[in-house]
Each structure stands twice: as structure tokens, then as C-alpha cells.
Amino acid sequence: MSQKISHSNQMNKTAPAEKLRILFVSPEVTPFAATGGLGEVAGSLPEALNRQRKIPCDCRVIMPLYRPAKEKIGDKLTFLGSTEVPLCWRSQYAGLFSLKTGYTTYYFIDNEYYFDRDGLYGHYDDGERFAFFSKAVFEVLGLMDFVPDIIHANDWQSALVPVFQTAVYRRTFMKTVFTIHNVQYQGQYGDDIYKSVLDIPEDARQFVAMNGGVNYMKGGIECANQVTTVSPTYAEELSDPFFAYGMHEIISRNGYKMRGILNGINVKAYDPAKDLLIAANYDRGDIRGKNICKHAIQEELGLPVCDAPVMIMISRLARGKGIDLMTPILDRVLSENDMQFVLLGTGEQDYEYFFRGLEERHPDRCRALICFDPALSHRLYAGADMIVVPSRSEPCGLTQMIGCRYGTVPIVRETGGLKDSIKDCSLGEGNGFVFAGYSPDTLRESIEKALSLYRQPDNWKKLTQYDMSVDFSWGLSAKQYADMYKELVKG
């Protein structure tokens, strides 16, 4: 039977549990509703935490019940009850549903007014929507048979969780963690949102006040007991104005509680030995299937079926992704080398036009796939020889790790998680080609090095097989998170 409680429901700390209890708060989770890397993390890290045994964890996940999630799993959800969430002068309904899959329990906060929409983000009232979500996390706790030791919030959409814990709910037995997945997106609003949505005490406004308005991410950084980023190098870079998008002083001030932990990838979803989406399966012991995949994707895309190297880029088309390094050199690279290039992604219109034009100028060597197609990305990972990731800044990056998993050698810039996951192989060691300077010429030189090694079949095969052996699973990352949680609870 469903139960309705008021937002004033009080909670008491229960006896210490054998397992660490973590509530992982994310605005998106794969496979229910996601737009990118954060969804992948939220869909994989909690499961890995629950599977590892060294520090037993009961990590559960909570997210909004978006329309896409409801359409996918609505008939599988269990209704746990409802409550009201106070937002200044009004209270909003919050229903709570649950679903257990694998080792992990997922909770979904229902409010059709806020979440039954096309698209997860980009609405005029996102500031209100995600303030509601962050506050609802606390209000629905009484509907669960679960009292977390730690609430782990992610990115600006849930950055108010540590703020509400510090300023409103003040549950002293509960610690908060806030993870910055991409500092560029901070949740910035005018100061009118104090009276219309936030309703936090006057002495707490300092946590979110910034540049004459409100910055949700600032609040998460200031109030969380621990702040993490998705790679060690990115954690260091965020104190530099070049990388921090105006947040460097706040991050430096809170540097004592900063930690970088490199993301992993879902090695079950990305496994060339078992992937049902690719033309032929293969593993590092027998990579013959990779050549079958290459010829299959060439045929699918209408490119000449041959053994010329295939270089891919799977990316959002934005300046920060290094597209501005690609555009000055690709015509020359394609003209001077026997190779093929395939782009998969959408983004800024000028870049979409450029890649369409590149295909027109090099019809036998280039394809511009201006779309988002996860299944196609699997076929590209399996069929390509190289993947280029020339980002200006990259908090972690997943494509270079997935590339290694499929034996597709990365060409990356030395920044953030790219630096932490890919080591240059030019001197005989490493798992890819790495360049430091942010210029078209340094990128072109790395591409030329990769093409040169490709013309040495035995050495290229060794590199491909080595890349497939590198462990990018969530196991190591989950252990680091579990250690951090344990330290936080003890502290």
C-alpha cells in the first residue's frame, strides 16, 4: 500500500550497518535516460561498488523519472509512495518508484510537470526543475527502507544537494560528496531564484552567490564534505583559469577536499568478443574479426573496401572538443595519405557544415555522419584502426578507453583524463599517440606518426593487442571510491 508523508518527516540514524550505504544522485543514468558520459558513470559505478567485496557497499541510485525512462521501464517500477517538496511559497508533488536490476536498486522521483518532457535539459525552468530534484532527494528518504551514510551528488543539476544538507536538513550523521564531471556547465541563474525557488536561510546564500547571481556548482563545491573530479589531471587543472571557466578561485579555496578518480567504462557493454552489434567478434588473442568489421563498415558507409587505415572521431562538435584543430588540417591529411576518415556526431552548425563539405571534397575517403547513433558507434569502434580525441579540455573522456577496448588506437591531446588514460607509444611503450601543444600542426604530426606505424603491420598488431589488454574496467575506480567513502564516514 502506498504511503503519503509530509515534508517534515523526521529520520533517525539507525544502528551502524555492515555495508557502507551510499545514495548516488544523478540527473541521468544509462540505460534509463542519458545524454552522455555522466549517464554512463551513474549506470556503471554504483554496480561496480556493489560488486566489489573489499569494502562492502550498498550503493543505490536516484534520478528523475523522465518521459524516456517511463516509456522504457514504467511497467516494471514499484510505487513506494509520495510526499510534498517545499519550494518557497508552494509545495510540489514527488512520487517515488523503485527498480532493482543487477546488484543495484534504482529510485525514480516522479513529477510530470517537471520531468514529463522532451529532452532532459535545456528547458526555461531548469533552475527550478533541478532545485526541486535536489530537495526531493531528502524529502523522499522517509519512503525508502534505506538511510544513507553518504549522499553523492553529480554535476550542477544535483549540486544543491550538499547545499540543502548544510543549510536546511542538517542531518549530522550524513556526509555529502560532489563530483564535477564538467566544470563548463555550472547552473547559473539570477538572484531572483532565491525567493522564487531556493528558500535557503540568509546566512547560506554565500554558498551559492557568485557574480551577482546564483551558481549551483559553486554551492556544491563549498558545501560538500568531499569534492571529486573524474580524473587526477583534471583535478589539478581546475585550479588553472584556462580550464576552470571562472571557478578556479573557488576550487583552489576548497583544494583540501578535492580528489581526482579516473572513470572506467562498462566492459560488458563494450566487449568485441561478445558485442552483438558488430560484424564479427574478436579478442586480443585472435584479432582477425577486426578486419572483417573494418570491411563491413566500409561497405555500410559506401567507402572503398580496402586495407587503408580508417580513422574515426566520435564527438560532440564543439570548439572545446578540438574540432578547431581538425578543420585546418583534414583536407591536407586526406589528400596526402592513403586513408579514410569517418566523423560521428552533432553540434555547432559551422562544424557540421565543414564535415559535410569535407565528405563532398573527398567522397572516397571521408564520411560525415551528423547524428547520434549508439549502435553505429559500436560498429565504428570495431571497424576503425585509430580514433582521434584532440580536446582542448577533457575531464575524463570515454571514447579513447572504448577505442582501446576494441583495438582502435587513440590519438589524443595531453589533457585531463586523456593524459591519465593514454600514454604515448612513440618510443616503443604506451597505448596511443599523445601530443601536448594545442595547435593543428601538433595534431597533424601525431596523426602522421600513427599512419607511419600503421605501415609496419607487425608493430601495429602488437600495439592493437596491447591496447586491448589495458584494464579500463570500473574495478579500480570503484575501489578508490569505496576507500574515500570509508574515510569520510570514519572522519
C-alpha positions in Angstrom: 0.0 0.0 0.0 1.3 3.4 -0.9 2.1 5.9 1.9 2.0 9.6 1.9 4.1 11.6 4.3 4.7 15.3 4.9 7.9 17.0 4.1 8.6 17.4 7.8 9.1 13.7 8.2 11.9 13.1 10.7 14.6 10.5 10.3 16.7 8.9 12.9 20.1 7.3 12.5 19.8 3.6 12.6 22.4 1.2 14.1 25.7 1.0 12.0 25.3 -1.2 9.0 27.7 -3.8 7.8 27.8 -2.1 4.4 28.5 1.5 3.6 25.3 3.0 2.4 25.6 5.4 -0.5 22.8 7.2 -2.3 24.2 8.2 -5.7 22.3 11.2 -7.0 22.4 11.8 -10.8 20.3 13.7 -13.3 20.8 11.0 -15.8 21.5 7.3 -15.7 22.2 4.8 -18.5 20.2 2.9 -19.7 17.1 4.7 -18.4 17.7 8.2 -19.7 21.0 9.7 -20.6 22.8 12.2 -22.8 26.4 11.4 -22.3 29.3 10.4 -20.0 27.6 11.2 -16.7 24.8 8.7 -17.5 27.5 6.1 -18.3 29.1 6.7 -14.9 25.8 6.6 -13.0 24.9 3.4 -14.8 28.2 1.6 -14.1 30.0 2.9 -10.9 27.2 2.0 -8.4 27.0 -1.5 -9.8 30.8 -1.8 -9.6 30.7 -0.6 -6.0 28.1 -3.2 -5.1 30.1 -6.0 -6.7 33.5 -5.2 -5.1 34.0 -7.0 -1.8 36.9 -5.4 -0.1 34.8 -2.6 1.3 31.1 -3.8 1.2 28.8 -1.1 -0.2 25.1 -0.8 -0.7 25.1 1.9 -3.3 21.7 3.0 -4.6 20.9 5.4 -7.4 18.2 8.1 -7.6 17.2 10.1 -10.7 14.2 12.0 -12.1 11.5 9.9 -13.8 11.8 11.4 -17.2 9.5 10.6 -20.0 12.0 8.3 -21.8 12.6 6.3 -18.6 8.9 6.0 -18.0 8.4 4.7 -21.6 11.2 2.1 -21.2 10.5 0.8 -17.7 7.3 2.2 -16.5 5.6 -1.2 -16.3 8.5 -2.6 -14.2 8.5 0.1 -11.5 7.3 -0.3 -7.9 5.5 2.6 -6.4 6.8 3.4 -2.9 4.7 6.4 -2.0 4.5 10.2 -2.4 5.2 13.3 -0.4 5.4 17.1 -0.9 8.5 19.1 -1.7 8.5 22.8 -0.4 9.8 25.3 -2.9 9.4 28.8 -1.3 5.7 29.6 -1.5 4.5 26.3 -2.9 4.7 22.6 -2.4 5.2 20.2 -5.3 4.2 16.5 -5.5 7.0 13.9 -5.5 6.3 10.3 -6.2 8.9 7.7 -5.6 9.3 4.5 -7.6 12.0 1.8 -7.4 13.5 -0.9 -9.6 16.1 -3.5 -8.7 18.4 -4.7 -11.5 21.7 -6.5 -11.2 23.2 -5.6 -7.8 21.7 -2.1 -7.7 18.4 -0.5 -6.6 17.3 2.5 -8.6 14.9 5.1 -7.3 12.9 7.5 -9.6 11.4 10.8 -8.5 8.2 11.4 -10.3 6.7 14.8 -11.1 5.1 15.1 -14.5 5.1 18.9 -14.5 9.0 18.9 -14.3 10.0 15.7 -16.0 7.4 14.5 -18.5 9.0 16.5 -21.3 11.0 16.0 -24.5 14.7 16.2 -23.6 16.4 16.0 -20.2 17.8 19.5 -20.2 17.6 22.9 -21.9 14.2 24.0 -20.6 13.4 27.5 -19.5 12.9 26.4 -15.9 15.9 24.1 -15.4 16.9 26.0 -12.3 13.6 25.2 -10.7 13.4 21.7 -12.0 16.7 20.6 -10.5 16.3 22.6 -7.3 13.1 20.5 -6.9 15.0 17.3 -7.7 17.8 18.1 -5.2 15.4 18.9 -2.4 13.1 15.9 -3.3 16.1 13.6 -2.6 15.8 14.5 1.1 12.0 14.5 1.2 11.6 11.0 -0.2 14.1 9.4 2.1 11.3 8.5 4.5 9.7 6.4 1.8 12.7 4.2 1.5 13.9 1.3 3.7 17.3 2.9 3.4 19.2 5.6 5.3 22.4 6.6 3.6 25.7 7.3 5.3 26.7 9.4 2.2 24.8 11.2 -0.5 26.9 11.5 -3.6 25.7 14.3 -5.9 26.9 14.8 -9.5 27.2 17.9 -11.7 25.3 21.2 -11.4 21.9 19.5 -11.7 22.3 18.0 -8.2 24.8 20.4 -6.8 22.2 21.8 -4.4 22.1 18.5 -2.5 25.1 19.5 -0.4 23.7 23.0 0.0 20.3 21.8 1.3 22.1 19.3 3.6 24.3 22.1 5.0 21.6 24.9 5.2 18.2 23.1 5.6 18.2 19.5 6.6 21.4 19.3 8.6 21.5 15.6 9.2 24.7 15.3 11.1 25.1 11.6 10.5 25.1 12.1 6.8 28.1 13.1 4.7 28.0 14.6 1.1 30.2 14.1 -1.9 30.0 16.3 -5.0 31.6 15.2 -8.3 32.4 17.7 -11.1 32.1 15.9 -14.4 32.4 19.0 -16.5 33.1 22.4 -14.9 31.9 24.3 -18.0 28.2 23.7 -17.1 27.6 25.3 -13.7 23.9 26.1 -13.3 24.0 29.9 -13.2 20.8 32.0 -12.5 19.8 35.4 -11.4 19.4 36.2 -7.8 15.6 36.3 -8.1 15.8 32.5 -7.8 16.4 32.9 -4.0 12.8 34.0 -3.4 11.1 32.1 -6.1 12.7 28.6 -5.7 15.6 28.1 -3.2 14.2 29.4 0.1 17.5 28.9 1.9 18.5 30.9 5.1 20.1 34.3 4.6 23.4 33.1 6.1 23.5 30.3 3.5 23.3 32.5 0.4 27.0 33.0 0.5 27.4 29.3 -0.6 25.7 29.9 -4.0 26.2 33.6 -4.5 28.5 34.4 -7.4 28.9 37.3 -9.9 25.7 39.0 -8.7 23.6 35.8 -9.2 23.4 32.2 -8.2 25.8 29.4 -9.1 24.6 25.9 -8.2 28.0 24.3 -8.8 29.7 26.7 -6.5 27.3 25.7 -3.8 28.1 22.0 -4.3 31.8 22.7 -4.0 31.5 24.9 -1.0 29.2 22.6 1.0 30.2 19.1 0.2 32.4 17.2 2.6 34.4 15.8 -0.3 34.7 17.1 -3.9 35.9 14.8 -6.7 36.6 15.0 -10.4 36.7 12.3 -13.0 40.5 12.2 -13.4 43.5 13.1 -11.4 44.9 15.5 -14.0 41.6 17.3 -14.3 41.5 17.8 -10.6 44.9 19.6 -10.9 43.8 21.6 -14.0 40.7 23.0 -12.3 42.9 25.4 -10.3 44.0 26.9 -13.6 41.8 29.7 -15.1 42.5 28.2 -18.5 40.4 25.1 -17.6 38.1 26.2 -14.8 35.6 28.6 -16.6 35.7 31.1 -13.7 35.6 28.5 -10.9 39.4 28.4 -10.3 39.4 30.5 -7.1 36.6 28.6 -5.5 38.2 25.3 -6.4 41.6 26.4 -5.1 40.0 27.5 -1.9 38.5 24.1 -1.5 41.5 22.2 -2.7 42.0 20.4 0.6 38.9 18.3 -0.1 39.5 17.8 -3.9 40.3 14.3 -5.3 40.6 13.0 -8.8 39.5 9.5 -9.6 39.7 8.3 -13.2 36.4 7.0 -14.7 36.1 3.5 -16.1 34.0 2.1 -18.8 31.4 -0.6 -18.9 33.5 -3.5 -20.2 30.4 -5.7 -20.7 28.7 -3.3 -22.9 31.9 -2.7 -24.8 33.3 -6.1 -25.5 34.4 -7.0 -29.0 34.4 -10.7 -28.1 30.7 -10.6 -27.3 29.3 -7.5 -29.0 26.2 -8.4 -31.0 26.2 -5.1 -32.8 29.4 -5.7 -34.8 30.0 -7.8 -37.9 32.4 -10.2 -36.3 33.6 -10.9 -32.8 37.3 -10.9 -31.8 39.6 -10.7 -28.9 43.3 -9.8 -28.3 44.3 -13.5 -28.9 42.7 -13.6 -32.3 42.0 -10.2 -33.9 41.1 -11.4 -37.4 37.5 -10.4 -36.8 38.5 -6.8 -36.6 39.4 -6.7 -40.3 36.0 -8.2 -41.1 34.4 -5.4 -39.1 36.5 -2.9 -41.0 35.4 -4.1 -44.4 31.8 -4.3 -43.1 31.7 -0.7 -42.0 33.4 0.5 -45.2 30.7 -1.3 -47.2 28.0 0.0 -45.0 29.1 3.6 -45.5 29.8 3.3 -49.2 33.6 3.7 -48.8 36.0 1.7 -50.9 36.5 -1.7 -49.2 40.3 -1.9 -48.7 43.0 -2.2 -46.1 43.8 1.6 -45.9 43.7 2.8 -42.3 40.4 4.1 -41.1 40.5 7.0 -38.6 37.3 7.9 -36.7 36.1 10.7 -34.5 33.1 10.2 -32.3 32.4 13.5 -30.6 30.1 16.4 -29.9 31.0 19.1 -32.4 32.2 21.9 -30.2 35.3 24.0 -30.0 36.3 22.5 -26.7 36.5 19.1 -28.3 39.3 20.2 -30.5 37.3 20.5 -33.7 39.1 23.8 -34.4 42.3 21.8 -34.6 40.8 19.3 -37.1 39.3 21.8 -39.6 42.6 23.4 -40.8 44.4 20.1 -41.4 42.0 17.4 -42.6 41.9 18.3 -46.3 45.7 18.1 -46.4 45.8 14.9 -44.3 43.3 13.2 -46.6 44.9 14.4 -49.8 48.4 13.3 -48.8 47.7 9.9 -47.3 46.0 6.7 -48.4 43.5 6.6 -45.6 39.8 7.1 -44.7 38.1 9.3 -42.1 34.7 9.0 -40.5 33.0 11.5 -38.2 30.1 10.6 -36.0 28.5 13.4 -34.0 26.3 16.5 -33.9 26.9 20.0 -32.6 27.7 23.5 -33.8 26.3 24.2 -37.2 29.5 25.6 -38.7 31.3 22.4 -37.8 28.5 20.2 -39.2 28.8 22.2 -42.5 32.5 21.7 -42.6 32.4 17.9 -42.2 29.7 17.6 -44.8 31.8 19.7 -47.2 34.9 17.5 -46.3 32.9 14.5 -47.5 32.0 16.2 -50.7 35.6 17.1 -51.4 36.8 13.6 -50.5 34.0 11.2 -51.5 36.2 8.1 -51.4 37.9 8.9 -48.2 35.5 10.6 -45.9 32.1 10.2 -44.3 30.3 12.8 -42.2 27.6 11.1 -40.1 25.9 14.0 -38.5 23.8 12.1 -36.0 23.7 10.4 -32.6 23.6 6.6 -33.1 25.0 4.4 -30.3 24.7 1.2 -32.3 26.7 2.7 -35.2 29.3 3.9 -32.8 30.0 0.2 -31.8 30.5 -0.7 -35.5 32.9 2.2 -35.9 34.9 1.3 -32.8 35.2 -2.2 -34.1 36.0 -1.3 -37.7 38.4 1.6 -37.3 42.1 1.5 -36.8 42.5 4.8 -35.0 40.3 7.2 -33.0 41.2 10.9 -32.7 40.4 12.8 -29.5 42.1 16.3 -29.7 40.2 18.0 -26.9 41.2 21.4 -25.6 40.0 20.1 -22.2 38.6 16.7 -21.4 37.6 15.9 -17.8 37.9 12.2 -18.4 36.7 11.1 -21.8 35.4 7.6 -22.6 35.9 7.3 -26.4 39.7 6.8 -26.0 39.1 4.0 -23.5 36.5 2.3 -25.6 38.8 2.6 -28.6 41.5 0.7 -26.7 38.9 -1.9 -25.8 38.2 -2.5 -29.5 41.9 -2.3 -30.6 41.4 1.1 -32.1 44.5 3.1 -31.3 43.8 6.6 -29.7 45.4 9.8 -30.9 44.8 12.3 -28.1 45.9 15.6 -26.6 47.7 15.6 -23.3 44.9 16.9 -21.0 42.6 15.7 -18.2 41.6 12.1 -18.4 43.2 11.7 -21.8 46.6 12.2 -20.2 45.8 9.8 -17.4 44.5 7.0 -19.6 46.7 7.2 -22.8 50.5 7.1 -22.7 52.5 7.9 -25.8 53.9 4.9 -27.7 56.3 6.8 -30.0 59.3 5.5 -28.0 58.1 1.9 -28.0 55.8 1.9 -24.9 52.4 3.2 -24.3 48.9 2.7 -25.8 48.4 5.6 -28.2 49.8 8.8 -29.7 49.8 11.9 -27.4 50.5 15.5 -28.3 50.8 18.4 -25.9 50.6 21.7 -27.7 47.1 22.9 -28.7 47.7 23.5 -32.4 46.7 22.0 -35.7 50.4 21.2 -36.5 51.0 19.2 -33.4 47.8 17.2 -34.1 48.8 16.6 -37.7 52.3 15.3 -36.5 50.6 12.8 -34.2 48.3 11.6 -37.0 51.3 11.2 -39.3 53.2 9.2 -36.6 50.2 6.9 -36.3 49.9 6.4 -40.0 53.6 5.6 -40.2 53.3 2.9 -37.5 50.3 1.5 -39.3 52.5 0.8 -42.3 54.5 -1.6 -40.0 52.0 -4.4 -39.7 53.7 -6.4 -37.0 54.3 -3.4 -34.8 50.8 -2.2 -35.3 49.3 -5.6 -34.4 51.4 -5.6 -31.2 50.1 -2.1 -30.3 46.5 -3.1 -31.1 46.7 -6.2 -28.9 48.4 -4.3 -26.1 45.6 -1.7 -26.1 43.0 -4.4 -25.8 44.8 -5.7 -22.7 44.7 -2.4 -20.8 42.2 -2.6 -17.9 39.7 0.3 -18.1 37.0 -1.5 -16.1 35.3 0.2 -13.1 37.1 -2.2 -10.7 40.0 0.1 -9.7 37.9 3.2 -9.7 35.2 1.6 -7.5 37.9 0.6 -5.0 39.1 4.2 -4.9 35.6 5.5 -4.3 34.9 2.9 -1.6 38.2 3.9 0.2 37.1 7.5 0.0 33.6 6.8 1.4 35.1 4.7 4.2 37.5 7.5 5.1 34.6 10.0 5.0 32.4 8.0 7.3 35.1 7.4 9.8 36.1 11.1 9.8 
